[in-house]
Amino acid sequence: MIKRILVLDDNQDILDIVKEALSYEKFEVNITSDARQIIEAIEIFRPDLVIVDHKLNGYNGDDICREIKASARTNDIPVIICSAYLNGDDDLWACGCDAIIAKPFGLEELIDKVNGLIAV
């Protein structure tokens, strides 16, 4: 069974590259830049994993992760947060995410994290 991944980022170039890389690895990938509709997108697409950018236009990935993890319908879905703003003051783990990737990241690192969270 093909695993599904939903990717939320406000940078279209990142969305396109991540989609191409994960599709090449035989994942079904849905991309979006609309943080307002992410829970609805999750409920419709039913992903096995969600990848969320930490800093979005008007939204924070850690808040979105908390929302995903707070819902009984979505709390079992692994969430990876990607951020170019990691420092010692940010405790992204507190939001319940399952992995953190620092931007810029290599596609091999991304694929390794994804495979580590969802068995293919």
VOBA-1610 file (N, C-alpha, C; in pm, whole numbers, padded with zeros to 5 digits, always signed):
BEGIN
Met+00083-00119+00000Met+00000+00000+00000Met+00088+00125+00000Ile+00056+00218-00087Ile+00133+00341-00100Ile+00103+00433+00019Lys+00209+00484+00079Lys+00195+00576+00193Lys+00173+00718+00141Arg+00089+00791+00212Arg+00052+00927+00173Arg+00118+01029+00264Ile+00167+01137+00203Ile+00234+01244+00277Ile+00173+01377+00236Leu+00139+01458+00336Leu+00088+01593+00313Leu+00198+01691+00355Val+00229+01786+00267Val+00336+01883+00294Val+00276+02024+00292Leu+00301+02099+00401Leu+00256+02237+00413Leu+00377+02329+00422Asp+00389+02420+00327Asp+00498+02518+00326Asp+00449+02638+00248Asp+00498+02757+00280Asp+00457+02875+00205Asp+00555+02909+00092Asn+00653+02823+00069Asn+00749+02841-00039Asn+00721+02737-00147Gln+00672+02782-00262Gln+00633+02691-00369Gln+00751+02609-00420Asp+00871+02668-00424Asp+00989+02593-00470Asp+01016+02473-00379Ile+01007+02494-00249Ile+01028+02383-00154Ile+00920+02278-00173Leu+00795+02321-00187Leu+00686+02226-00209Leu+00712+02140-00333Asp+00753+02204-00440Asp+00777+02131-00565Asp+00892+02031-00553Ile+01000+02073-00490Ile+01117+01985-00475Ile+01085+01867-00383Val+01020+01895-00271Val+00985+01788-00176Val+00887+01691-00240Lys+00790+01744-00313Lys+00693+01657-00380Lys+00763+01567-00481Glu+00852+01623-00560Glu+00923+01544-00661Glu+01009+01436-00595Ala+01081+01472-00491Ala+01170+01376-00424Ala+01091+01263-00359Leu+00983+01297-00290Leu+00905+01193-00222Leu+00824+01109-00322Ser+00778+01170-00428Ser+00708+01094-00532Ser+00802+00995-00598Tyr+00927+01036-00618Tyr+01027+00946-00675Tyr+01049+00824-00585Glu+01032+00844-00454Glu+01047+00735-00358Glu+00918+00654-00342Lys+00822+00680-00430Lys+00696+00603-00437Lys+00596+00638-00327Phe+00602+00761-00276Phe+00499+00809-00184Phe+00396+00887-00265Glu+00271+00885-00219Glu+00169+00971-00276Glu+00176+01102-00198Val+00200+01212-00267Val+00227+01338-00201Val+00124+01443-00242Asn+00071+01511-00141Asn-00019+01624-00163Asn+00048+01745-00100Ile+00055+01856-00173Ile+00119+01976-00121Ile+00017+02088-00107Thr+00042+02175-00010Thr-00045+02291+00010Thr+00034+02405+00074Ser-00010+02526+00047Ser+00046+02642+00116Ser-00061+02709+00202Asp-00177+02646+00213Asp-00290+02703+00287Asp-00298+02646+00429Ala-00236+02716+00522Ala-00234+02671+00661Ala-00373+02676+00724Arg-00458+02765+00676Arg-00593+02778+00733Arg-00675+02651+00715Gln-00649+02576+00610Gln-00729+02459+00577Gln-00656+02327+00602Ile-00551+02329+00683Ile-00468+02209+00697Ile-00543+02093+00762Ile-00623+02118+00863Ile-00696+02008+00928Ile-00796+01948+00829Glu-00864+02032+00755Glu-00956+01983+00652Glu-00881+01902+00547Ala-00765+01951+00506Ala-00685+01878+00407Ala-00643+01742+00461Ile-00608+01736+00589Ile-00570+01609+00651Ile-00690+01513+00652Glu-00805+01564+00688Glu-00923+01478+00695Glu-00965+01427+00558Ile-00945+01506+00454Ile-00980+01464+00318Ile-00875+01369+00261Phe-00747+01405+00270Phe-00637+01327+00209Phe-00599+01204+00292Arg-00617+01212+00423Arg-00585+01104+00516Arg-00439+01058+00501Pro-00345+01149+00527Pro-00203+01114+00511Pro-00152+01023+00621Asp-00044+00954+00590Asp+00026+00872+00688Asp+00130+00955+00762Leu+00162+01074+00709Leu+00262+01163+00767Leu+00236+01304+00718Val+00263+01404+00803Val+00250+01544+00766Val+00384+01613+00787Ile+00425+01693+00688Ile+00546+01774+00698Ile+00501+01920+00697Val+00543+01996+00800Val+00497+02134+00819Val+00617+02226+00836Asp+00615+02338+00764Asp+00714+02442+00785Asp+00685+02511+00918His+00790+02548+00990His+00773+02610+01121His+00719+02752+01111Lys+00775+02833+01023Lys+00734+02973+01009Lys+00657+02989+00878Leu+00527+03006+00891Leu+00439+03026+00777Leu+00382+03166+00782Asn+00332+03215+00672Asn+00270+03348+00670Asn+00151+03353+00765Gly+00171+03414+00881Gly+00063+03430+00977Gly+00037+03309+01066Tyr+00112+03203+01049Tyr+00091+03081+01126Tyr+00226+03025+01172Asn+00221+02943+01276Asn+00340+02872+01323Asn+00317+02723+01309Gly+00417+02653+01259Gly+00407+02509+01243Gly+00387+02436+01374Asp+00443+02491+01484Asp+00425+02424+01612Asp+00279+02432+01658Asp+00210+02543+01628Asp+00068+02553+01661Asp-00014+02455+01577Ile+00021+02443+01451Ile-00048+02348+01363Ile-00025+02206+01412Cys+00097+02176+01453Cys+00128+02043+01507Cys+00045+02015+01632Arg+00035+02113+01721Arg-00047+02096+01841Arg-00193+02067+01805Glu-00243+02136+01703Glu-00381+02115+01659Glu-00398+01974+01604Ile-00301+01928+01526Ile-00307+01791+01472Ile-00304+01690+01586Lys-00215+01709+01681Lys-00199+01615+01791Lys-00313+01622+01893Ala-00388+01733+01895Ala-00498+01747+01990Ala-00627+01680+01944Ser-00637+01652+01816Ser-00759+01592+01763Ser-00752+01440+01767Ala-00855+01377+01817Ala-00860+01230+01823Ala-00856+01170+01683Arg-00901+01244+01583Arg-00902+01192+01446Arg-00765+01198+01378Thr-00675+01283+01430Thr-00547+01303+01361Thr-00424+01284+01450Asn-00444+01260+01579Asn-00330+01262+01673Asn-00230+01148+01653Asp-00267+01046+01577Asp-00173+00936+01554Asp-00088+00957+01429Ile-00107+01067+01359Ile-00031+01095+01237Ile+00103+01158+01276Pro+00215+01099+01233Pro+00345+01161+01262Pro+00359+01296+01192Val+00424+01390+01261Val+00444+01524+01208Val+00593+01557+01211Ile+00644+01602+01097Ile+00781+01653+01087Ile+00770+01804+01072Ile+00845+01877+01154Ile+00851+02023+01141Ile+00986+02059+01079Cys+00981+02142+00976Cys+01103+02193+00910Cys+01120+02339+00946Ser+01242+02378+00981Ser+01263+02516+01022Ser+01403+02565+00990Ala+01409+02687+00940Ala+01537+02754+00920Ala+01574+02836+01043Tyr+01488+02833+01144Tyr+01504+02918+01262Tyr+01526+02839+01389Leu+01599+02731+01379Leu+01625+02652+01499Leu+01735+02718+01581Asn+01709+02729+01711Asn+01813+02774+01803Asn+01782+02715+01940Gly+01866+02739+02034Gly+01850+02681+02166Gly+01725+02727+02239Asp+01667+02840+02199Asp+01548+02892+02266Asp+01419+02825+02218Asp+01422+02773+02097Asp+01301+02710+02042Asp+01292+02566+02088Asp+01182+02533+02153Asp+01162+02395+02193Asp+01045+02339+02113Leu+01075+02306+01988Leu+00969+02254+01900Leu+00917+02119+01947Trp+00999+02046+02020Trp+00954+01915+02067Trp+00831+01926+02156Ala+00814+02040+02222Ala+00701+02060+02313Ala+00566+02057+02241Cys+00565+02078+02111Cys+00439+02079+02038Cys+00393+01938+02002Gly+00478+01838+02029Gly+00438+01700+02002Gly+00484+01646+01869Cys+00569+01719+01799Cys+00615+01671+01668Cys+00698+01543+01686Asp+00706+01467+01579Asp+00777+01340+01582Asp+00920+01351+01530Ala+00950+01459+01457Ala+01084+01484+01407Ala+01096+01631+01370Ile+01220+01679+01370Ile+01251+01817+01330Ile+01364+01810+01229Ile+01350+01888+01122Ile+01455+01896+01021Ile+01491+02043+01005Ala+01620+02072+01012Ala+01668+02209+00994Ala+01679+02240+00845Lys+01630+02359+00807Lys+01645+02407+00670Lys+01775+02484+00662Pro+01847+02477+00554Pro+01821+02391+00439Pro+01854+02246+00473Phe+01780+02155+00415Phe+01803+02014+00440Phe+01830+01942+00309Gly+01901+01832+00321Gly+01925+01749+00204Gly+01808+01654+00185Leu+01783+01619+00061Leu+01671+01529+00033Leu+01692+01392+00094Glu+01816+01349+00105Glu+01844+01219+00169Glu+01803+01222+00316Glu+01833+01332+00385Glu+01793+01346+00525Glu+01640+01342+00537Leu+01572+01413+00449Leu+01426+01414+00451Leu+01370+01274+00430Ile+01420+01204+00330Ile+01371+01070+00300Ile+01401+00974+00416Asp+01518+00987+00478Asp+01551+00902+00593Asp+01454+00927+00709Lys+01423+01055+00736Lys+01329+01087+00845Lys+01190+01031+00815Val+01146+01049+00691Val+01015+01000+00651Val+01009+00847+00666Asn+01109+00780+00612Asn+01111+00632+00621Asn+01120+00586+00766Gly+01186+00663+00851Gly+01197+00626+00992Gly+01065+00637+01066Leu+00976+00722+01015Leu+00848+00744+01083Leu+00734+00661+01027Ile+00744+00629+00899Ile+00639+00544+00840Ile+00706+00432+00763Ala+00682+00312+00807Ala+00739+00195+00740Ala+00675+00181+00603Val+00759+00166+00505Val+00710+00153+00367Val+00671+00013+00338
//
